[in-house]
Amino acid sequence: MDESRKQIIIVGGGPVGTLTALFLGRKGFKVDLYEARPDIRLDDNTAGRSISLTLSLRGMTALKYAGIDKKIENLGVPMYSGYFHSKNGMCYEIPYETGGEHCLLSISRLELNRQLLTEAEKSENVKIHFGHKLIKCDTLHPSVIFKTSEAEEYKTADILIGCDGAHSAVRRQMLKGRIDYSQTYIDLGYKEFRIPPTKKQDFALAPHHVHFWPRNKVMLAAFPNIDKSFTCTLTMPFAMYASVVTGDDVIHFFQDNFAELIPMIGELTLRSSFFNTPPLSLISIKCSSFHCGKTLIIGDAAHAMAIFSGQGLNSGLEDALILDRLLDNFAFDISQILPKFSEVRVSPAHAAVDLSLYNYKVLGSQARKPWFILRRKIENFLHSRFPSVFAGRISLIHFTTVPYDKAQKMMEKQEKLIESSMGIVGGFMFASIVYILYRTTKRLSAV
Ligand SMILES: Cc1cc2nc3c(=O)[nH]c(=O)nc-3n(C[C@H](O)[C@H](O)[C@H](O)COP(=O)(O)OP(=O)(O)OC[C@H]3O[C@@H](n4cnc5c(N)ncnc54)[C@H](O)[C@@H]3O)c2cc1C
């Protein structure tokens, strides 16, 4: 049988599932993609449920390979730095890179997903079936049962790919094989708010930055949208949400933490929108393998991660690209490709999950401290002077495609280097102060 004519079922029409369908369709595979929800391009109820995402080099490289990077860029706003707002009204900016060569793209997940669906459907090999929820599957001899509004449908395929997100039904079935698995809920919930454009139809905040309001365990981040609004994501412990129960509580909470945002969002809107949805959970997932039999999981289904390094989707899109490359390298031989995928992707995925949690600690509690700013400036300086040997934490995560596990090791080494250089500079300054004091005392005693 011509390997490329194999029948593939993809479960989940999120961004990762649709990009994977696009790649596989181009290679000549017969792809049926099943999505539980209705078509988000037709359904207006999905508006307002979108989250803002940042795409960085890993995700953009995959989109470029698909030939759709320019279209996606037009849907987003480039951001060149993190802009930190402290409680006392002081602000400081940390550029992502000194040269400003790279940027992050702020984009709505909904718009990205809509565009990817349209692009995937252009291939005559890809068929998308909406309103099909997977309820059962066999991962060894791929077969699936979907529930639709009318009936249950039974399908078989040569390969099954689960792109069905953090609570993946495909993964649940796969775990019956010999796969270790762990999931961790962090004690933080998130909510979203919108800062509308100003009356003059302009951005309410400087547009080309991610804005952060770090308040220890509470963090608010704002991402620009192309309609000149901002999407704010508030993360804080569930126990703190429980103490905000009335509209007045919301206003007091904002007055204490983010007073400047009240007029931008509008007091009335804030009072009501805070309670529109309950705070949503953040989960991290690690699996010891991403394949079992003739089934593969990718994207959040394989390695959901907390949002703090902005890599969940980027790593999922990278998965799709790596699968595509393995198909070429192993001449479409699935018996080799699926194990190889686990071999090359599991360890980086675990590192990405850990990096994301580490970033939460950094952003929440350390970002306000002067030594943190100094440290980031030293990183930027070293990267601008010695780009081939020093990349820095932010660059390694966002602006390279170095596998996350390798990047993590490089970061550890570089952090040690920065700490010792800061120690040397600190020691030198301390010695200078002692020397000046000594000389001054000596001169005074001679008078
Ligand atoms: C607040 C927030 C901010 C984030 N910010 C960033 C960021 O800045 N950068 C970044 O890279 N990532 C970010 N992420 C993570 C990113 O959203 C996810 O990593 C990404 O959406 C994963 O894509 P996916 O296609 O694997 O899964 P999903 O987007 O979850 O899509 C899964 C799809 O599968 C469908 N499905 C589920 N179950 C079934 C079933 N049984 N049958 C059929 N279909 C099913 C779902 O309806 C859905 O369409 C953020 C996440 C959150 C919550």
The ligand as an SDF file (V2000), in Angstrom:
LIG
                    3D

 53 58  0  0  0  0  0  0  0  0999 V2000
   -5.4230   31.9330   29.3820 C   0  0  0  0  0  0  0  0  0  0  0  0
   -4.5170   31.1660   28.4660 C   0  0  0  0  0  0  0  0  0  0  0  0
   -3.4730   31.8230   27.8500 C   0  0  0  0  0  0  0  0  0  0  0  0
   -2.6180   31.1360   27.0010 C   0  0  0  0  0  0  0  0  0  0  0  0
   -1.5920   31.8070   26.4200 N   0  0  0  0  0  0  0  0  0  0  0  0
   -0.7680   31.1600   25.5680 C   0  0  0  0  0  0  0  0  0  0  0  0
    0.2810   31.8670   24.8980 C   0  0  0  0  0  0  0  0  0  0  0  0
    0.4650   33.0630   25.0770 O   0  0  0  0  0  0  0  0  0  0  0  0
    1.0740   31.1820   24.0280 N   0  0  0  0  0  0  0  0  0  0  0  0
    0.9140   29.8440   23.8110 C   0  0  0  0  0  0  0  0  0  0  0  0
    1.6920   29.2640   23.0330 O   0  0  0  0  0  0  0  0  0  0  0  0
   -0.0660   29.1330   24.4350 N   0  0  0  0  0  0  0  0  0  0  0  0
   -0.9080   29.7580   25.2980 C   0  0  0  0  0  0  0  0  0  0  0  0
   -1.9160   29.0730   25.9050 N   0  0  0  0  0  0  0  0  0  0  0  0
   -2.0560   27.6320   25.6620 C   0  0  0  0  0  0  0  0  0  0  0  0
   -2.8160   27.3470   24.3690 C   0  0  0  0  0  0  0  0  0  0  0  0
   -4.0970   27.9180   24.4080 O   0  0  0  0  0  0  0  0  0  0  0  0
   -2.9240   25.8620   24.1890 C   0  0  0  0  0  0  0  0  0  0  0  0
   -1.6670   25.2690   24.3580 O   0  0  0  0  0  0  0  0  0  0  0  0
   -3.4470   25.5290   22.7920 C   0  0  0  0  0  0  0  0  0  0  0  0
   -4.7390   26.0340   22.6050 O   0  0  0  0  0  0  0  0  0  0  0  0
   -3.4460   24.0170   22.5940 C   0  0  0  0  0  0  0  0  0  0  0  0
   -3.9350   23.7200   21.3230 O   0  0  0  0  0  0  0  0  0  0  0  0
   -4.5300   22.2780   21.0420 P   0  0  0  0  0  0  0  0  0  0  0  0
   -5.0470   22.3290   19.6410 O   0  0  0  0  0  0  0  0  0  0  0  0
   -3.5400   21.2370   21.4170 O   0  0  0  0  0  0  0  0  0  0  0  0
   -5.7280   22.1180   22.0820 O   0  0  0  0  0  0  0  0  0  0  0  0
   -7.0570   22.9670   22.2080 P   0  0  0  0  0  0  0  0  0  0  0  0
   -6.8700   24.3530   21.7800 O   0  0  0  0  0  0  0  0  0  0  0  0
   -7.5670   22.7150   23.5840 O   0  0  0  0  0  0  0  0  0  0  0  0
   -8.0390   22.2770   21.1600 O   0  0  0  0  0  0  0  0  0  0  0  0
   -8.5690   20.9820   21.4010 C   0  0  0  0  0  0  0  0  0  0  0  0
   -9.7730   20.7830   20.5020 C   0  0  0  0  0  0  0  0  0  0  0  0
  -10.2580   19.4610   20.6770 O   0  0  0  0  0  0  0  0  0  0  0  0
  -11.6570   19.4790   20.7880 C   0  0  0  0  0  0  0  0  0  0  0  0
  -12.0560   18.3010   21.5670 N   0  0  0  0  0  0  0  0  0  0  0  0
  -11.8620   18.0920   22.8880 C   0  0  0  0  0  0  0  0  0  0  0  0
  -12.3590   16.8940   23.2520 N   0  0  0  0  0  0  0  0  0  0  0  0
  -12.8650   16.3460   22.1300 C   0  0  0  0  0  0  0  0  0  0  0  0
  -13.5310   15.0970   21.8550 C   0  0  0  0  0  0  0  0  0  0  0  0
  -13.7490   14.2080   22.8260 N   0  0  0  0  0  0  0  0  0  0  0  0
  -13.9320   14.8500   20.6040 N   0  0  0  0  0  0  0  0  0  0  0  0
  -13.7160   15.7490   19.5910 C   0  0  0  0  0  0  0  0  0  0  0  0
  -13.1090   16.9390   19.8050 N   0  0  0  0  0  0  0  0  0  0  0  0
  -12.6770   17.2290   21.0520 C   0  0  0  0  0  0  0  0  0  0  0  0
  -11.9520   20.8020   21.4800 C   0  0  0  0  0  0  0  0  0  0  0  0
  -13.2980   21.2300   21.2480 O   0  0  0  0  0  0  0  0  0  0  0  0
  -10.9310   21.7260   20.8560 C   0  0  0  0  0  0  0  0  0  0  0  0
  -11.3800   22.3240   19.6890 O   0  0  0  0  0  0  0  0  0  0  0  0
   -2.8080   29.7390   26.7690 C   0  0  0  0  0  0  0  0  0  0  0  0
   -3.8570   29.0780   27.3750 C   0  0  0  0  0  0  0  0  0  0  0  0
   -4.7110   29.7740   28.2310 C   0  0  0  0  0  0  0  0  0  0  0  0
   -5.8330   29.0380   28.8940 C   0  0  0  0  0  0  0  0  0  0  0  0
  1  2  1  0
  2  3  1  0
  2 52  2  0
  3  4  2  0
  4  5  1  0
  4 50  1  0
  5  6  2  0
  6  7  1  0
  6 13  1  0
  7  8  2  0
  7  9  1  0
  9 10  1  0
 10 11  2  0
 10 12  1  0
 12 13  2  0
 13 14  1  0
 14 15  1  0
 14 50  1  0
 15 16  1  0
 16 17  1  0
 16 18  1  0
 18 19  1  0
 18 20  1  0
 20 21  1  0
 20 22  1  0
 22 23  1  0
 23 24  1  0
 24 25  2  0
 24 26  1  0
 24 27  1  0
 27 28  1  0
 28 29  2  0
 28 30  1  0
 28 31  1  0
 31 32  1  0
 32 33  1  0
 33 34  1  0
 33 48  1  0
 34 35  1  0
 35 36  1  0
 35 46  1  0
 36 37  1  0
 36 45  1  0
 37 38  2  0
 38 39  1  0
 39 40  1  0
 39 45  2  0
 40 41  1  0
 40 42  2  0
 42 43  1  0
 43 44  2  0
 44 45  1  0
 46 47  1  0
 46 48  1  0
 48 49  1  0
 50 51  2  0
 51 52  1  0
 52 53  1  0
M  END
$$$$
